[in-house]
């Protein structure tokens, strides 16, 4: 019995050490990727927003920018974000708690997100014009490592949609344009690195963006309707941003929500990890 207890303690100790080493290795890899992300993009704080940029834009889009930005607002170069919330690993799975941190660049499109649960750590990213999703069980075993054209499209689409958290990125330019639909809806298009993306953007009477709808690859072959719902706008760092996000697939058989995040912090132009 004593020998069995000793063996059990030794095995438990080895497992604990393995878990600790795995978490340290994953953390080091993540911080390296954050540095890589920030190194690829330039500081554009010298550029400022003026209301004259809104001339000719659809009316609800003008209302949005007049709400969230002030005259003279410097363009956001970098953003870092933390959030809590719930997540589903599959449409038929239960909700689990998740905490995340995310970093984004604007001059060159890019982001990296790490979401952590008690069981797994997920890293979603778009770095050097490539999308990737890596999921590690207990921070040790890689159980998903997705890359390729469908991930390039999906991750760039995520970066574009989450620009509501760094909204100078949604101002019109060479790659980004807005088109009128009606008094509460407009179409946003973004063309980059051979990808042509769009969102149908819905606004409320206050000018807040309350929904973004697009087509995203649900798997390697099928494009499905993908929706981001936004709510609970607050002033963070002198900019009004949504702090409640719900992400869902809108399928023929119904809506399937898989992420409900609430923003804890948003910081701008601090190009380093928390």
Helices and strands as residue ranges (DSSP letters): H 2-39, G 51-54, H 59-68, E 78-87, E 96-97, E 99-105, E 110-116, E 120-127, E 130-137, E 141-147, H 149-161, G 162-165, G 167-170, E 176-182, E 185-192, E 195-203, E 209-217, E 223-236, E 239-251, E 254-268
